[in-house]
Amino acid sequence: MEKQTLPNSTLILVFGILSIVGCCCYGIGIIFAVIAIVMAKKATALYTENPELYEGYNNVKTGKILSIIGIVLGAIYLAYVIFIFATVGLEGYQEMIEEITRGAGA
């Protein structure tokens, strides 16, 4: 009997990658990471029932690891943003961004 690919194994991997790429986009990466972890949990349960029927479990494991990394990086970034807004406020944050863009343009 031919092995089937685990459902959503590639999508889990893609969402894991997107969670890391989107970690600095004010929480977008965390959304992808949570979706990927939930899908990975379902795929893992399906694989553990009949491991001889499915392939692509490596994509699921890799996507889950990337999602965990994406959650950690996203949480660190969100904590940083909250800290910046709490200390300097919105106006101070905008001034910092303006200084950075002026420095990069010179």
DSSP file (Angstrom, degrees, kcal/mol; ACC not computed):
  #  RESIDUE AA STRUCTURE BP1 BP2  ACC     N-H-->O    O-->H-N    N-H-->O    O-->H-N    TCO  KAPPA ALPHA  PHI   PSI    X-CA   Y-CA   Z-CA
    1    1 A M              0   0    0      0, 0.0     2,-0.2     0, 0.0     0, 0.0   0.000 360.0 360.0 360.0 139.0    0.0    0.0    0.0
    2    2 A E        -     0   0    0      1,-0.1     2,-0.2     0, 0.0     0, 0.0  -0.546 360.0-116.4 -81.1 139.8    1.2    3.4   -0.9
    3    3 A K        -     0   0    0     -2,-0.2     2,-0.3    51,-0.1    51,-0.2  -0.491  25.0-140.4 -76.4 143.8    1.9    6.0    1.9
    4    4 A Q  E     -a   54   0A   0     49,-3.0    51,-2.5    -2,-0.2     2,-0.3  -0.728  20.0-110.3 -99.4 152.1   -0.2    9.1    2.0
    5    5 A T  E     -a   55   0A   0     -2,-0.3    51,-0.2    49,-0.2     3,-0.1  -0.634  42.0-102.3 -78.0 139.0    1.1   12.5    2.8
    6    6 A L    >   -     0   0    0     49,-2.4     3,-1.7    -2,-0.3     4,-0.3  -0.347  45.8 -98.7 -58.4 137.1   -0.1   13.8    6.2
    7    7 A P  T 3  S+     0   0    0      0, 0.0    -1,-0.1     0, 0.0    36,-0.0  -0.372 102.2   0.1 -61.0 134.0   -2.9   16.4    5.7
    8    8 A N  T 3> S+     0   0    0     -3,-0.1     4,-2.4    -2,-0.1     5,-0.2   0.624  86.8 133.6  65.5  17.3   -1.6   19.9    5.9
    9    9 A S  H <> S+     0   0    0     -3,-1.7     4,-1.6     1,-0.2    54,-0.1   0.912  76.8  43.0 -65.2 -40.2    2.0   18.9    6.5
   10   10 A T  H  > S+     0   0    0     -4,-0.3     4,-2.4     2,-0.2    -1,-0.2   0.886 113.0  52.9 -70.5 -37.9    3.3   21.4    4.0
   11   11 A L  H  > S+     0   0    0      2,-0.2     4,-2.8     1,-0.2    -2,-0.2   0.871 106.2  53.7 -65.1 -36.9    0.9   24.1    5.3
   12   12 A I  H  X S+     0   0    0     -4,-2.4     4,-2.0     2,-0.2    -1,-0.2   0.917 110.1  47.7 -62.3 -43.2    2.2   23.6    8.8
   13   13 A L  H  X S+     0   0    0     -4,-1.6     4,-2.1     2,-0.2    -2,-0.2   0.918 112.3  48.8 -63.7 -43.9    5.7   24.1    7.6
   14   14 A V  H  X S+     0   0    0     -4,-2.4     4,-2.7     1,-0.2    -2,-0.2   0.917 111.5  49.1 -64.2 -43.3    4.8   27.2    5.6
   15   15 A F  H  X S+     0   0    0     -4,-2.8     4,-1.9     1,-0.2    -1,-0.2   0.859 108.7  54.3 -65.6 -33.8    2.9   28.7    8.6
   16   16 A G  H  X S+     0   0    0     -4,-2.0     4,-1.1     2,-0.2    -1,-0.2   0.908 110.6  45.6 -63.4 -41.4    5.9   28.0   10.8
   17   17 A I  H  X S+     0   0    0     -4,-2.1     4,-2.4     1,-0.2     3,-0.5   0.917 112.2  51.1 -66.3 -43.5    8.1   29.9    8.4
   18   18 A L  H  X S+     0   0    0     -4,-2.7     4,-2.7     1,-0.2    -1,-0.2   0.812 103.0  60.4 -64.5 -29.5    5.6   32.8    8.2
   19   19 A S  H  < S+     0   0    0     -4,-1.9    -1,-0.2     2,-0.2    -2,-0.2   0.863 109.4  42.0 -66.7 -33.9    5.5   32.9   12.0
   20   20 A I  H >< S+     0   0    0     -4,-1.1     3,-1.1    -3,-0.5     4,-0.2   0.896 115.9  48.5 -77.0 -41.5    9.2   33.7   12.1
   21   21 A V  H >< S+     0   0    0     -4,-2.4     3,-0.5     1,-0.2    -2,-0.2   0.890 116.8  43.2 -64.5 -38.1    9.0   36.1    9.2
   22   22 A G  G >< S+     0   0    0     -4,-2.7     7,-1.8     1,-0.2     3,-1.6   0.264  80.3 105.5 -92.5  13.0    6.1   37.9   10.7
   23   23 A C  G <  S+     0   0    0     -3,-1.1     4,-0.3     1,-0.3    -1,-0.2   0.766  82.0  48.5 -66.2 -23.7    7.3   38.0   14.3
   24   24 A C  G <  S+     0   0    0     -3,-0.5    -1,-0.3    -4,-0.2    -2,-0.1   0.101  87.1  91.2-101.7  22.2    8.1   41.8   14.0
   25   25 A C  S X  S-     0   0    0     -3,-1.6     3,-0.9     0, 0.0    -1,-0.2  -0.264 111.2 -89.4-112.2  44.9    4.8   42.7   12.5
   26   26 A Y  T 3  S-     0   0    0      1,-0.2    -2,-0.1    -3,-0.2    -3,-0.1   0.839  95.0 -34.6  56.0  41.1    2.9   43.5   15.8
   27   27 A G  T 3> S+     0   0    0     -4,-0.3     4,-1.4    -5,-0.3    -1,-0.2   0.380 102.6 116.9 103.2  -3.3    1.6   40.0   16.4
   28   28 A I  H <> S+     0   0    0     -3,-0.9     4,-1.7    -6,-0.3     3,-0.2   0.900  78.9  53.5 -63.5 -39.3    0.9   38.6   12.9
   29   29 A G  H  > S+     0   0    0     -7,-1.8     4,-2.3     1,-0.2    -1,-0.2   0.845 102.9  57.2 -63.9 -34.3    3.6   35.9   13.4
   30   30 A I  H  > S+     0   0    0     -8,-0.3     4,-2.5     2,-0.2    -1,-0.2   0.879 104.0  53.2 -65.3 -36.9    2.0   34.8   16.6
   31   31 A I  H  X S+     0   0    0     -4,-1.4     4,-2.1     2,-0.2    -2,-0.2   0.942 111.0  45.5 -63.1 -47.4   -1.3   34.2   14.8
   32   32 A F  H  X S+     0   0    0     -4,-1.7     4,-2.4     1,-0.2    -2,-0.2   0.892 112.6  52.5 -61.5 -39.2    0.4   32.0   12.2
   33   33 A A  H  X S+     0   0    0     -4,-2.3     4,-2.3     2,-0.2    -2,-0.2   0.913 108.5  48.2 -65.6 -43.6    2.3   30.1   14.9
   34   34 A V  H  X S+     0   0    0     -4,-2.5     4,-2.2     2,-0.2    -1,-0.2   0.917 112.5  49.2 -64.8 -42.5   -0.8   29.3   16.9
   35   35 A I  H  X S+     0   0    0     -4,-2.1     4,-2.4     1,-0.2    -1,-0.2   0.925 111.9  49.3 -61.1 -44.0   -2.6   28.0   13.8
   36   36 A A  H  X S+     0   0    0     -4,-2.4     4,-2.5     1,-0.2    -2,-0.2   0.883 110.2  50.4 -64.5 -38.8    0.4   25.9   12.9
   37   37 A I  H  X S+     0   0    0     -4,-2.3     4,-2.1     2,-0.2    -1,-0.2   0.906 110.9  48.5 -67.7 -40.5    0.7   24.4   16.4
   38   38 A V  H  X S+     0   0    0     -4,-2.2     4,-1.7     2,-0.2    -2,-0.2   0.929 114.3  45.9 -63.9 -44.0   -3.0   23.5   16.4
   39   39 A M  H  X S+     0   0    0     -4,-2.4     4,-2.4     1,-0.2    -2,-0.2   0.880 111.4  52.9 -65.8 -36.9   -2.7   21.9   13.0
   40   40 A A  H  X S+     0   0    0     -4,-2.5     4,-2.6     1,-0.2    -1,-0.2   0.863 105.4  54.6 -66.7 -35.5    0.5   20.1   14.0
   41   41 A K  H  X S+     0   0    0     -4,-2.1     4,-2.0     2,-0.2    -1,-0.2   0.919 110.6  45.5 -63.4 -42.7   -1.2   18.6   17.1
   42   42 A K  H  X S+     0   0    0     -4,-1.7     4,-2.0     2,-0.2    -2,-0.2   0.912 114.2  48.2 -65.8 -42.8   -4.0   17.2   14.9
   43   43 A A  H  X S+     0   0    0     -4,-2.4     4,-2.3     1,-0.2    -2,-0.2   0.873 110.6  51.7 -67.0 -36.4   -1.5   15.8   12.3
   44   44 A T  H  X S+     0   0    0     -4,-2.6     4,-2.5     2,-0.2    -1,-0.2   0.903 108.9  50.2 -66.1 -41.2    0.7   14.3   15.1
   45   45 A A  H  X S+     0   0    0     -4,-2.0     4,-1.2     1,-0.2    -2,-0.2   0.902 112.0  48.1 -63.1 -40.3   -2.3   12.5   16.6
   46   46 A L  H  X S+     0   0    0     -4,-2.0     4,-1.3     1,-0.2    -2,-0.2   0.889 112.9  48.4 -66.5 -39.6   -3.2   11.2   13.1
   47   47 A Y  H  < S+     0   0    0     -4,-2.3    -2,-0.2     1,-0.2    -1,-0.2   0.885 107.3  54.1 -69.4 -39.1    0.3   10.0   12.5
   48   48 A T  H  < S+     0   0    0     -4,-2.5    -1,-0.2     1,-0.2    -2,-0.2   0.773 104.1  57.1 -69.8 -24.0    0.7    8.3   15.9
   49   49 A E  H  < S+     0   0    0     -4,-1.2    -1,-0.2     1,-0.2    -2,-0.2   0.934 131.2   4.4 -68.2 -45.9   -2.5    6.2   15.2
   50   50 A N    >X  +     0   0    0     -4,-1.3     3,-1.4     1,-0.1     4,-0.6  -0.644  66.6 168.6-140.8  79.1   -1.1    4.7   12.0
   51   51 A P  T 34 S+     0   0    0      0, 0.0     3,-0.4     0, 0.0     6,-0.1   0.757  77.3  62.4 -67.3 -22.0    2.5    5.7   11.3
   52   52 A E  T 34 S+     0   0    0      1,-0.2    -5,-0.0    -5,-0.1    -2,-0.0   0.653 100.4  54.4 -77.3 -12.9    2.9    3.2    8.5
   53   53 A L  T <4 S+     0   0    0     -3,-1.4   -49,-3.0    -6,-0.2     2,-0.3   0.678 104.5  57.0 -91.0 -19.3    0.2    4.9    6.5
   54   54 A Y  E  <  -a    4   0A   0     -4,-0.6     2,-0.3    -3,-0.4   -49,-0.2  -0.833  51.6-174.5-123.4 152.3    1.6    8.4    6.4
   55   55 A E  E     +a    5   0A   0    -51,-2.5   -49,-2.4    -2,-0.3    -3,-0.0  -0.862  60.3  66.0-129.3 168.5    4.7   10.3    5.3
   56   56 A G     >  +     0   0    0     -2,-0.3     4,-1.2   -51,-0.2     3,-0.5   0.601  53.5 132.4  94.0  14.2    5.7   13.9    5.7
   57   57 A Y  H  >  +     0   0    0      1,-0.2     4,-2.5     2,-0.2     5,-0.2   0.794  66.1  65.0 -68.9 -25.6    5.9   13.9    9.5
   58   58 A N  H  > S+     0   0    0      1,-0.2     4,-2.5     2,-0.2    -1,-0.2   0.879  99.3  52.5 -63.6 -36.3    9.3   15.6    9.3
   59   59 A N  H  > S+     0   0    0     -3,-0.5     4,-2.6     2,-0.2    -1,-0.2   0.892 109.2  50.2 -63.5 -38.7    7.5   18.7    7.8
   60   60 A V  H  X S+     0   0    0     -4,-1.2     4,-2.2     2,-0.2    -2,-0.2   0.934 112.3  45.8 -65.6 -46.5    5.1   18.6   10.8
   61   61 A K  H  X S+     0   0    0     -4,-2.5     4,-2.2     2,-0.2    -2,-0.2   0.923 115.1  47.0 -63.1 -44.2    7.9   18.4   13.4
   62   62 A T  H  X S+     0   0    0     -4,-2.5     4,-2.6     1,-0.2     5,-0.2   0.918 112.2  49.9 -64.4 -44.0    9.9   21.2   11.6
   63   63 A G  H  X S+     0   0    0     -4,-2.6     4,-2.0     1,-0.2    -1,-0.2   0.870 110.2  51.0 -62.3 -37.3    6.8   23.4   11.3
   64   64 A K  H  X S+     0   0    0     -4,-2.2     4,-2.1     2,-0.2    -1,-0.2   0.911 111.0  47.8 -67.1 -42.3    6.0   22.9   15.0
   65   65 A I  H  X S+     0   0    0     -4,-2.2     4,-2.2     1,-0.2    -2,-0.2   0.920 112.5  48.9 -63.7 -43.9    9.5   23.9   16.0
   66   66 A L  H  X S+     0   0    0     -4,-2.6     4,-2.5     1,-0.2    -1,-0.2   0.867 109.7  53.1 -63.6 -35.8    9.5   26.9   13.8
   67   67 A S  H  X S+     0   0    0     -4,-2.0     4,-2.4     2,-0.2    -1,-0.2   0.895 107.5  50.1 -67.0 -40.1    6.1   27.9   15.3
   68   68 A I  H  X S+     0   0    0     -4,-2.1     4,-2.2     2,-0.2    -2,-0.2   0.918 112.1  47.9 -63.5 -42.2    7.4   27.7   18.8
   69   69 A I  H  X S+     0   0    0     -4,-2.2     4,-2.7     1,-0.2     5,-0.2   0.908 110.9  52.2 -63.0 -41.4   10.4   29.9   17.8
   70   70 A G  H  X S+     0   0    0     -4,-2.5     4,-2.5     1,-0.2    -2,-0.2   0.875 108.4  50.3 -63.0 -38.2    8.0   32.3   16.1
   71   71 A I  H  X S+     0   0    0     -4,-2.4     4,-2.5     2,-0.2    -1,-0.2   0.923 112.1  47.3 -65.4 -43.5    5.8   32.6   19.3
   72   72 A V  H  X S+     0   0    0     -4,-2.2     4,-2.3     2,-0.2    -2,-0.2   0.939 115.2  44.6 -64.2 -46.7    8.9   33.3   21.4
   73   73 A L  H  X S+     0   0    0     -4,-2.7     4,-2.4     1,-0.2    -2,-0.2   0.906 114.4  49.7 -65.1 -40.6   10.3   35.9   19.0
   74   74 A G  H  X S+     0   0    0     -4,-2.5     4,-2.6    -5,-0.2    -1,-0.2   0.895 111.0  49.2 -64.4 -39.8    6.8   37.5   18.6
   75   75 A A  H  X S+     0   0    0     -4,-2.5     4,-2.3     2,-0.2    -2,-0.2   0.899 111.0  49.8 -66.8 -40.3    6.3   37.6   22.4
   76   76 A I  H  X S+     0   0    0     -4,-2.3     4,-2.1     2,-0.2    -2,-0.2   0.920 112.7  47.5 -63.2 -42.9    9.7   39.2   22.9
   77   77 A Y  H  X S+     0   0    0     -4,-2.4     4,-2.5     2,-0.2    -2,-0.2   0.917 111.6  49.6 -66.0 -43.0    9.0   41.8   20.2
   78   78 A L  H  X S+     0   0    0     -4,-2.6     4,-2.5     1,-0.2    -1,-0.2   0.894 110.4  50.8 -63.3 -38.7    5.5   42.6   21.6
   79   79 A A  H  X S+     0   0    0     -4,-2.3     4,-2.4     2,-0.2    -1,-0.2   0.897 110.2  50.7 -63.8 -39.3    7.0   43.0   25.1
   80   80 A Y  H  X S+     0   0    0     -4,-2.1     4,-2.6     2,-0.2    -2,-0.2   0.923 110.8  48.0 -63.3 -45.0    9.6   45.4   23.6
   81   81 A V  H  X S+     0   0    0     -4,-2.5     4,-2.6     2,-0.2     5,-0.2   0.913 111.9  49.3 -63.8 -42.8    6.9   47.5   21.9
   82   82 A I  H  X S+     0   0    0     -4,-2.5     4,-2.2     1,-0.2    -1,-0.2   0.910 111.4  50.3 -62.6 -41.4    4.9   47.7   25.0
   83   83 A F  H  X S+     0   0    0     -4,-2.4     4,-2.0     2,-0.2     5,-0.2   0.922 110.9  48.6 -61.3 -45.0    8.0   48.7   27.0
   84   84 A I  H  X>S+     0   0    0     -4,-2.6     4,-2.8     1,-0.2     5,-0.9   0.934 113.5  46.3 -62.6 -46.5    8.8   51.5   24.4
   85   85 A F  H  X5S+     0   0    0     -4,-2.6     4,-0.5     1,-0.2    -1,-0.2   0.861 112.8  50.9 -65.3 -33.9    5.2   52.8   24.5
   86   86 A A  H  <5S+     0   0    0     -4,-2.2    -1,-0.2    -5,-0.2    -2,-0.2   0.834 119.0  36.0 -72.0 -31.8    5.2   52.7   28.3
   87   87 A T  H  <5S+     0   0    0     -4,-2.0    -2,-0.2    -5,-0.2    -3,-0.2   0.918 136.3  12.6 -90.1 -46.9    8.4   54.6   28.6
   88   88 A V  H  X5S-     0   0    0     -4,-2.8     4,-1.0    -5,-0.2    -3,-0.2   0.614  94.8-141.4-109.1 -15.0    8.5   57.2   25.8
   89   89 A G  H  X< -     0   0    0     -5,-0.9     4,-1.9    -4,-0.5    -1,-0.1  -0.121  41.0 -58.3  79.6 179.3    4.9   57.1   24.5
   90   90 A L  H  > S+     0   0    0      2,-0.2     4,-2.4     1,-0.2     5,-0.2   0.892 134.7  51.2 -67.3 -40.8    3.7   57.3   21.0
   91   91 A E  H  > S+     0   0    0      1,-0.2     4,-2.1     2,-0.2    -1,-0.2   0.912 110.9  47.9 -65.7 -42.0    5.3   60.7   20.3
   92   92 A G  H  X S+     0   0    0     -4,-1.0     4,-2.1     2,-0.2    -1,-0.2   0.877 111.0  51.8 -64.6 -37.3    8.7   59.5   21.5
   93   93 A Y  H  X S+     0   0    0     -4,-1.9     4,-2.2     2,-0.2    -2,-0.2   0.914 109.5  49.4 -64.8 -43.0    8.4   56.4   19.4
   94   94 A Q  H  X S+     0   0    0     -4,-2.4     4,-2.3     1,-0.2    -2,-0.2   0.882 110.0  51.3 -65.1 -37.5    7.5   58.4   16.3
   95   95 A E  H  X S+     0   0    0     -4,-2.1     4,-2.4     2,-0.2    -1,-0.2   0.896 108.4  51.9 -65.1 -39.4   10.5   60.7   17.0
   96   96 A M  H  X S+     0   0    0     -4,-2.1     4,-2.2     2,-0.2    -2,-0.2   0.922 110.4  48.3 -61.7 -43.5   12.8   57.6   17.3
   97   97 A I  H  X S+     0   0    0     -4,-2.2     4,-2.5     1,-0.2    -2,-0.2   0.904 110.6  51.2 -64.3 -41.5   11.5   56.3   13.9
   98   98 A E  H  X S+     0   0    0     -4,-2.3     4,-2.4     1,-0.2    -1,-0.2   0.903 110.3  49.2 -62.7 -41.2   12.1   59.7   12.3
   99   99 A E  H  X S+     0   0    0     -4,-2.4     4,-2.3     2,-0.2    -1,-0.2   0.892 111.3  49.9 -64.2 -39.9   15.7   59.9   13.6
  100  100 A I  H  X S+     0   0    0     -4,-2.2     4,-1.9     2,-0.2    -2,-0.2   0.921 112.5  46.2 -66.0 -43.1   16.4   56.4   12.3
  101  101 A T  H  X S+     0   0    0     -4,-2.5     4,-1.7     2,-0.2    -2,-0.2   0.865 112.4  50.7 -69.7 -34.6   15.0   57.2    8.9
  102  102 A R  H  X S+     0   0    0     -4,-2.4     4,-1.0    -5,-0.2    -1,-0.2   0.907 111.5  48.7 -66.2 -39.7   16.9   60.5    8.7
  103  103 A G  H  < S+     0   0    0     -4,-2.3    -2,-0.2     1,-0.2    -1,-0.2   0.848 111.8  48.7 -67.5 -34.5   20.1   58.7    9.7
  104  104 A A  H  < S+     0   0    0     -4,-1.9    -1,-0.2     1,-0.2    -2,-0.2   0.808 110.2  51.8 -75.2 -29.4   19.5   56.0    7.1
  105  105 A G  H  <        0   0    0     -4,-1.7    -1,-0.2     1,-0.2    -2,-0.2   0.686 360.0 360.0 -80.4 -18.2   18.9   58.5    4.4
  106  106 A A     <        0   0    0     -4,-1.0    -1,-0.2    -3,-0.1    -2,-0.1   0.473 360.0 360.0 -82.6 360.0   22.0   60.5    5.0
